[in-house]
Amino acid sequence: MLALTPARNSVRSTRINRYARLAVVIAFGMAAVGLSAAPLQLIAPGSVRPLILKHVSAFDRDQTGDAESDQVSDEGDTLARIRRARKEIPALLETEGYFSPRLEVEQPPGEVATIRVEVGRRALVKEVSIRFEGEIALDDEVSRKRRAALIAGWSLPESAPFTQAGWSSAKSRLLADVSSRDYAAARIAHSAVDIDPERGAARLLVVIDSGPAFRLGKIDVQGLALYDRSLLERYNTLQEGEPYDYDRLVALQNALQGTAYFSGAIVEIDRDPAMAAASPVRIAITEATPRRFGVGVGYSSNTGARSELNYRDANLFARAWELNSSVRLEEKRQSAFADVFLPQTPSGFRDALGVTMLTENIENLETTRFSIGVQRMRTLQRTTVRTSLNYQREITHPQGAEEQISSALTLNYGADLRTVDNPIDPQHGYSLGFQIGGGARVLLSDQNFLRLYGRAQYYQPLGASGMLIVRGETGYTIAPSSSGIPQDFLFRTGGSQSVRGYDYQSLGVKQGDAIVGGRTLLVLSSEYVYWLSGPWGVATFVDTGDAKDTWKDMRLKLGYGLGGRWKSPAGPLGIDVGYGHEDRKFRLHFTLAVAF
């Protein structure tokens, strides 16, 4: 291991800490001279000049360009400011790795004094010595691999410029990496920096004491009143005796906070090294109000103005069953639903029973639908899978054509994968979705059919303020014809989130004076968003797509236009003006909702 000895001109880590004392000097200097003090002129390399102007009290805060104030200080004030600059600038530059700067003062009679700074050679990291104490220093294969991985992950490597911020960050990250798994009581036992200004070399030493390896003990739950502890155990994956892993504690905490039962949760262990063999786990719960009633209004260019009433009970019949229900009245659609979700099973599945009623009149197609079904859902990290059995009866009346009645008992499966940097405001990543479902005449359906559907969306940053969004979806219903198949298992498109420039669900199969669903779908979209200052942005887009009963009948319709974007707390909201190339009309697309 490296033995660190002080050189004659070396500056040890205690000297680095002079930056902390610098704040006191600056504060005292600012109070002494007041805001009316005349400035000095600074000539320094561009890499450090803004830093000096910001942190050294001898310079006015508004000195950011080449033009200097033409005020002339009195001699006493100028000398005081020069003394502060001589003291503060070297200490500040040390935090950026410059340990041998030169300062020259020029003060022509009757003119503003000038301080010229030459930063000199910047110190680079010459050697890094990371030592371990405690159980992590044991000579077994697992410990050796762990130490090697920690050393490889050190973020201030050899040949990198030394900075105080980088040094502090590297130590903090190393400690966090050690203490996040097994060694909950890890600490920095010793750290030091030796600087050789003449050679521009920094030698770093960090000693980590891991302490003992922790294992989980008994789990203590606090804060339950409405619910039994067995409800919490359905979400708990921690086992008594397992090695400590911070990420697993956080995963349980997030899982509890993500339910409708709890508004807050804290999961932590006792980090006392004396308790390492069986450290107690404390789960502190804050229960959420189980019953909530909400009212909302809004407007969508797809279905018009709307009002909505919703009611939720997270403890239905005092059994932790979750009821979600809603009545929504829109200009073109009226709907009501009630879903009852059972508590999550220990293996992570969520079962539900639901009933829905809907009436709508869109593109001259009047539809009345009743459906009831059961669903099993499971979420694994970024993937959600759903399996459902659903029965629905539907009456459709296309204007200018005959009324049709269809029934179907369908078995359905769907999966969604979302890999993005921010779930609310994605800037990079992608999402995928896939659905398959169908029915058979021998099982309460009027037609044999199988519906396939897939969609994908990709986000890619372009430059500092731009983003490209590419979207596509396709579907195909395998059946002898569309007769007897409910509209949910056929396809229409057009409107917001599909092909802008055309009315909502206006692209489909012509039947009488109405547009009904077809058995094929294809939609492609490309959008560029440029974010201006603050939460505002502008967008340009090109969409194309169509839905028809056969692939050979499909004729892709083109739409393009401009839009505005706003980064709201709930995610980006947009308003678009699209031009339908097929019918040469402009259309407005947006959605606005307000909850009370």
Steps between C-alpha positions, in 0.01 A plus 500: 500500500605859447674669792430871481773735622475878491717679246664829590255701292202266545161616613314241706130453521481748789603767254222392264256571779598868489213539254259459790673785685491701178122538535549675832762734352270584208204571725710729720641679197157562350378650823809719526492657156122515442329490162624844401868406491680566175614195299838368401578386150572128456703337226489121530452192280142444393485166680535662844398864450125444566587300811719778638243770428231295671684402817766764567357795690750752360311508169155637430242234423395669175849477346437225246629647172805683376361846571604619845363776715661838451469586867825548685532382859669695766846373582408338833207307359703382200781369721250314717340341198837398356595336832176300497554396139856384574368288786180363350598426140776243575277322754217486248721375216630219721150351503524479119844337503721808448756509781763734353318804363670836445329832571625833367349835593511797265383835636570795271443835675138610482376181338326182616742242635541182295568154640652262248475129585712221353367170628811295436509126468189309595544204731410162352432186700827309506414211730187366667522272800174348627531281808238293676451399860230294666334186366524616139880458533467123554705286261217307336391504136177693558676776696783523247255545211304760696814701576614479138161628379508790748850603393403475132205730566708777660395822326821708534753279322865554420575776245171679579520867610479530876215710639361525852150430368616191310692374804200539730264342248727202441526428872125532551426269208749240621349502848148472356604203284645321802214576738217423256554125526605289800693769687236740633738658754788567261694823552803688371766425757761732347557706187786723391633690199868576438562771241833564330451843336831489312416173325126567486430166667231394746525178701173381653442266791164366622453242773154342526400312814208280394422378850314170530271351236132555588214254480134583540329421827136508603265740322317751717196667340364826640200713403240240395144569618254438215682203352641175630870427482425221254426768237852639533650151483350462153747765380794404720780304336753543783599188692643480849865399479566625144801729436431872522429664165396866494335466158267227629390720788431787261307266266271396786456862607403605146264204464314596819482867404368405157188332637167669570523387863798703617596863448848457645747231602850492646704180497831503689727288716693558820854584386661428837794264429414311818170397334659394169426127541123566509428869445132581568304634200257782578210571266315820589168531316270798444158380390320689224142620526313201355198682353529778247249681282605709203349731241664607177430694182691522176500526127650283228507560129421128465176472701413859598419651840473264795413477867589214729414360842718235658500312828769282649494278807827324582346295783174371356309284750801544734686235297759723327313459171551808285197647321558744215188638335419787268223661299618712207278714278649626173344657194563196283533228766340410832642225718495348847715231655571330831810289564579306816867406555595234751816542708821394331588135540834408666635413153416850369178442303204741520154363422201714409133486398346777293183610326464775237214670316557735207308691237661712230438661165827551312518552124126418470544162668273460800631236741354358821716251689479302823796295620602303806829329559776378727869583476830387648789747483863493609770766485866397494735797505421675169271234356126458561312192379121454499276201439124549485175322423230736378142473380340787312181569311498784251237674289626714212289717271690658210309795357358397163557127567341217696535453877723215612515305827815309592606299803841361588669312781869575459823384659765771482867544582704819497851611596654846533868584531607855587871587512531878531708738707196675652155336514319836518713700256703255288796641310675179401394138470217299354170330577351189341156342521346180368146358516342178383141395555206333335185295520334195346145417398502190717563724806224767494646709212319587178818468293832318509777762519847571635621857546871592496624846589841657564635847564840660559624847595858626509645815659838640392657830612636719220738766625457681829133597454357277228334158505383260231194280566431213260178299538342210319207260543353218300220251537333212324183311586500152349142410404293407195341848515438782747136399542412400856824636648466775766655836411756457783662224294505700175692816412433866428753783522540877469519782756734571790760231574439337160479680165474872564340713232192273496199472730492246779446146362412640157735260319340159463245313289215692341159347580201710403579850624712368790860390553526157665796287602707292259721197546834671419685799649827680432611833652842667484599829663809718535513808722773751587468705820719800580485628857524875541580677826306372799232234455396605149579330173400480135450191287471397137362162393419272209244219545369244256264207535177328410263221607324279247338157481784354292864595447450551127231763569729703725606845377716684752371851574756775565469765770753758617515821700632702792431501871582647839617311809487570872679300770227475760548327839304205358715477187521677162175641362457601138281682255544424130375641174501223239438516129330200339662463162220272376208742551712820520362616835658639817397349833579582863605222739532539876384371838438699818387354832448657844432292813331636812 
